Structure formats: structure tokens, C-alpha cells
Amino acid sequence: MPHLTRRTTLALFAAAPLAALSGTARAASHAMTHEVAIEGFAFAPDDLTIGVGDTVVFTNRDGAPHTATASDGSFDTGRLNRGDSVSLTFEAEGTFDYICQFHRAMKGKITVS
Ligand SMILES: [Cu+2]
């Protein structure tokens, strides 16, 4: 059965050139990719710590559409239908709470350190 996957890469948090450069250098040597599944109206894991330059892939495994939308507006996957994935690369340190825009009781957190 065809499996439709949307892949989008967003560079978040345009930083000062020097910070961006060091972030890129670190990303080249240590960047990791982490998976967050959206399943059963929950993010799994719902609390994730990653490194600067790492990528998080959000994949919706529910029949219902979901989003992962930062509470501070710093990122938004947009609507993810069943099987859709979006990759987000985090280029700056911080703690980012996010929700699903359609089901606001769904909450998650990503810490970039
Ligand atoms: Cu949802």
C-alpha cells in the first residue's frame, strides 16, 4: 500500500552568524535524529532532550490529524495526516513546550541543550 510521507526541513531560530556557524560545525560531527510518534492522541516520547543541531522527526500514526505546534510559535509541523512525517532541526538551545492545535490537551516538550 502506498505510503505518503511528507518531509520538510525547517531551520529554526535564525541565530547570529557566529552561533549559526558553530551550530553547523557541531551538527556535522554529532547531529542525531530523534523520532517522536504521535499515537493514541499522545506524543511519544512527550519529553525529549536533544543536542543543538539535532533533528526531530514527528510522525502521525493516528487516524486523526494532529500537529506539533510550539507554544511560543517557534515551530509548527502543520497538519499531519496519518503516516505524514515532518523533520525539524533545532539550531538553538532552549526548552520548547508544544501542543496539538486540534487536541490542545496533547502536550509535549523538547529541551535543546
Ligand atoms: Cu491532535
Residues whose N, C-alpha, C, O or C-beta is under 5 A from the ligand:
A	BS01	CU	P65 H66 T67 C100 F102 H103
